[in-house]
């Protein structure tokens, strides 16, 4: 196990059981029998953990070169706040977790872009990811996202979450004056017909229909199907 309490990094010279390795930089662990993270080279740049029996993770304290991490359809109940503390080169993070419904504890961190932008998210595990370019959170159970998450110039797919359309998401209206042409609905499950329309157009329809329902916001550079409880 990789643990933040271990004073040194145990390096595996061969591909761990249950994983497929391409050179020493790409590792795919896809088997259900995996219930703990195996020792692996510190040179690993891409790590994909899919359909495993993992229920918990310790900090990736030795994966200094990691640039892509994908955690999908595992049995993880939570993610430790220091999970990614040592993976400061991480640029792409995919989290498709059956039980991911919210983050914990507020923070602000900077992502790399043409003009550095501060994101305010819930969860200390993201605070050291200064090179993060893509954060994929679609197909989870997220009901809301905190103010500020859409202001960063990064890829942030959020579709296929059971969004709660209430006043907690009122701040999204301020984004309509920024780049509304990039905020496009591909398909929706709401009473209003919003197919291929910008949020500005959608907001006008909301006003005309005299409904108080707030419309879920589509992420920049991404299309998807939204539902709203």
C-alpha positions as CSV (number, residue, x, y, z in Angstrom):
1,X,0.0,0.0,0.0
2,X,1.1,3.5,-0.7
3,X,0.9,5.4,2.6
4,X,1.7,8.9,3.7
5,X,3.2,7.4,6.8
6,X,5.9,5.4,4.9
7,X,9.1,7.4,5.0
8,X,10.3,6.0,1.6
9,X,8.8,4.9,-1.7
10,X,8.6,1.2,-2.4
11,X,9.1,0.9,-6.2
12,X,7.7,-2.1,-8.1
13,X,10.0,-3.5,-10.8
14,X,7.2,-5.4,-12.5
15,X,3.6,-4.6,-13.4
16,X,1.4,-5.2,-10.3
17,X,-1.0,-8.1,-10.3
18,X,-4.4,-7.1,-11.8
19,X,-2.9,-4.2,-13.7
20,X,-1.8,-3.6,-17.3
21,X,1.4,-1.5,-17.8
22,X,2.6,0.3,-20.8
23,X,6.3,1.2,-20.3
24,X,6.7,2.5,-16.7
25,X,4.5,5.5,-17.1
26,X,1.0,4.2,-17.9
27,X,-0.8,1.8,-15.5
28,X,-4.4,0.4,-15.9
29,X,-5.9,-1.5,-13.0
30,X,-9.3,-2.7,-14.1
31,X,-10.0,-5.9,-12.1
32,X,-12.6,-6.3,-9.4
33,X,-10.2,-8.3,-7.3
34,X,-8.1,-5.2,-6.6
35,X,-8.8,-4.0,-3.1
36,X,-5.7,-2.0,-2.4
37,X,-3.3,0.2,-4.4
38,X,-0.3,-1.9,-5.3
39,X,3.3,-0.5,-5.2
40,X,4.2,1.1,-8.4
41,X,7.0,3.1,-10.0
42,X,7.3,6.7,-9.1
43,X,7.6,7.5,-12.8
44,X,3.9,6.6,-13.4
45,X,2.2,9.4,-15.3
46,X,-1.2,7.9,-15.9
47,X,-3.1,5.8,-13.4
48,X,-6.5,4.4,-14.2
49,X,-8.5,2.5,-11.4
50,X,-11.8,1.2,-12.8
51,X,-14.3,-1.4,-11.6
52,X,-12.3,-2.5,-8.5
53,X,-13.3,-3.4,-5.0
54,X,-11.4,-0.4,-3.6
55,X,-13.3,1.0,-0.6
56,X,-10.6,3.4,0.6
57,X,-7.4,5.1,-0.5
58,X,-4.3,6.4,1.2
59,X,-2.4,9.4,-0.1
60,X,-0.5,8.9,-3.3
61,X,2.7,9.9,-1.6
62,X,5.2,8.6,-4.2
63,X,3.5,9.4,-7.5
64,X,5.4,12.6,-8.1
65,X,5.1,12.4,-11.9
66,X,1.4,11.6,-12.1
67,X,-0.4,13.7,-14.7
68,X,-3.7,11.8,-15.2
69,X,-5.8,10.0,-12.6
70,X,-9.1,8.3,-13.3
71,X,-11.1,6.8,-10.5
72,X,-14.3,5.2,-11.9
73,X,-17.1,2.9,-10.6
74,X,-15.2,1.8,-7.6
75,X,-16.6,1.2,-4.1
76,X,-14.9,4.2,-2.6
77,X,-16.9,5.8,0.2
78,X,-14.7,8.9,0.6
79,X,-11.5,10.5,-0.6
80,X,-8.9,11.6,1.9
81,X,-8.0,15.3,1.9
82,X,-4.3,14.5,1.4
83,X,-4.9,12.0,-1.5
84,X,-3.3,14.2,-4.1
85,X,-1.0,16.3,-1.9
86,X,2.2,14.9,-3.6
87,X,0.8,14.8,-7.2
88,X,1.4,18.4,-8.0
89,X,1.9,17.7,-11.7
90,X,-1.7,16.3,-12.1
91,X,-3.4,17.9,-15.1
92,X,-6.4,15.7,-15.6
93,X,-8.6,14.3,-12.8
94,X,-11.6,12.0,-13.5
95,X,-13.9,11.1,-10.6
96,X,-16.8,8.9,-11.5
97,X,-17.9,7.6,-8.0
98,X,-21.1,5.9,-7.2
99,X,-21.4,7.7,-3.9
100,X,-19.9,11.1,-4.7
101,X,-22.6,13.5,-3.6
102,X,-20.5,16.4,-2.2
103,X,-17.1,17.7,-1.3
104,X,-15.9,18.6,2.1
105,X,-14.6,21.9,3.5
106,X,-14.2,25.1,1.5
107,X,-10.9,26.0,-0.2
108,X,-9.6,28.2,-3.0
109,X,-6.9,27.0,-5.4
110,X,-5.3,28.2,-8.6
111,X,-5.5,26.4,-11.9
112,X,-3.2,26.9,-14.8
113,X,-4.7,29.1,-17.6
114,X,-3.9,32.1,-19.7
115,X,-4.8,34.2,-16.8
116,X,-4.6,32.5,-13.4
117,X,-8.0,32.0,-11.9
118,X,-9.0,31.0,-8.4
119,X,-11.6,28.3,-7.9
120,X,-13.5,27.9,-4.8
121,X,-14.5,24.2,-4.2
122,X,-15.2,22.0,-1.4
123,X,-12.4,19.6,-0.5
124,X,-8.9,20.1,0.6
125,X,-7.6,17.4,-1.7
126,X,-7.5,19.8,-4.6
127,X,-5.7,22.7,-3.0
128,X,-2.2,21.7,-4.3
129,X,-3.2,21.0,-7.9
130,X,-1.8,24.1,-9.5
131,X,-1.4,22.5,-12.9
132,X,-4.9,21.1,-13.0
133,X,-6.5,21.6,-16.4
134,X,-9.4,19.2,-16.5
135,X,-11.7,18.2,-13.6
136,X,-14.3,15.6,-14.7
137,X,-17.2,15.2,-12.3
138,X,-20.0,13.9,-14.5
139,X,-22.0,10.8,-13.7
140,X,-21.9,11.3,-10.0
141,X,-24.6,12.2,-7.5
142,X,-23.7,15.9,-7.1
143,X,-26.7,18.0,-6.2
144,X,-25.0,21.4,-6.2
145,X,-21.6,23.1,-6.8
146,X,-20.2,26.1,-4.9
147,X,-19.9,29.6,-6.2
148,X,-16.8,30.2,-8.3
149,X,-16.4,26.7,-9.9
150,X,-17.4,27.9,-13.4
151,X,-15.1,30.9,-13.5
152,X,-11.9,29.0,-14.2
153,X,-10.6,28.6,-17.8
154,X,-10.5,24.8,-17.5
155,X,-12.5,21.8,-18.8
156,X,-15.2,20.9,-16.2
157,X,-17.8,18.4,-17.4
158,X,-20.6,18.1,-14.9
159,X,-23.5,16.5,-16.8
160,X,-25.5,13.5,-15.6
161,X,-25.8,14.6,-12.0
162,X,-29.1,15.0,-10.1
163,X,-28.9,18.7,-9.7
164,X,-31.0,20.4,-7.2
165,X,-32.5,23.5,-8.8
166,X,-32.8,26.0,-5.9
167,X,-31.6,29.4,-4.8
168,X,-28.2,28.0,-3.9
169,X,-27.3,28.1,-7.5
170,X,-28.6,31.6,-8.1
171,X,-25.0,32.9,-8.7
172,X,-25.0,31.2,-12.1
173,X,-27.0,34.1,-13.5
174,X,-24.0,36.3,-13.2
175,X,-22.2,34.1,-15.8
176,X,-24.7,34.9,-18.5
177,X,-22.9,38.2,-19.2
178,X,-19.5,36.5,-19.6
179,X,-19.4,34.0,-22.5
180,X,-23.0,32.8,-23.0
181,X,-22.2,31.4,-26.4
182,X,-20.1,28.7,-24.8
183,X,-22.7,27.7,-22.3
184,X,-25.0,25.5,-24.5
185,X,-27.5,22.9,-23.6
186,X,-27.2,19.7,-25.7
187,X,-30.3,18.0,-24.3
188,X,-32.4,18.4,-21.2
189,X,-35.1,16.7,-19.2
190,X,-36.9,19.9,-18.1
191,X,-40.3,21.1,-19.2
192,X,-38.8,23.9,-21.2
193,X,-37.4,23.1,-24.6
194,X,-33.8,24.1,-24.4
195,X,-32.2,22.0,-27.1
196,X,-29.0,23.7,-28.5
197,X,-29.8,27.0,-26.8
198,X,-27.6,29.3,-24.9
199,X,-28.2,30.1,-21.3
200,X,-29.3,33.6,-22.2
201,X,-32.0,32.2,-24.4
202,X,-33.0,29.7,-21.7
203,X,-33.1,32.3,-19.1
204,X,-35.5,34.4,-21.2
205,X,-37.8,31.4,-21.6
206,X,-37.8,30.9,-17.9
207,X,-38.9,34.5,-17.4
208,X,-41.6,34.2,-20.0
209,X,-42.9,31.0,-18.4
210,X,-43.2,32.7,-14.9
211,X,-41.4,29.7,-13.4
212,X,-39.0,30.0,-10.4
213,X,-37.1,26.9,-11.5
214,X,-33.4,27.7,-12.0
215,X,-31.9,25.9,-14.9
216,X,-28.8,23.7,-14.5
217,X,-25.7,25.2,-16.0
218,X,-23.8,23.3,-18.7
219,X,-20.0,23.3,-18.4
220,X,-17.7,25.1,-20.8
221,X,-16.5,23.1,-23.8
222,X,-18.7,20.2,-23.0
223,X,-22.1,18.9,-24.0
224,X,-24.3,16.5,-22.1
225,X,-27.7,15.5,-20.7
226,X,-28.9,17.2,-17.6
227,X,-31.6,16.3,-15.2
228,X,-33.0,18.4,-12.4
229,X,-34.8,17.0,-9.3
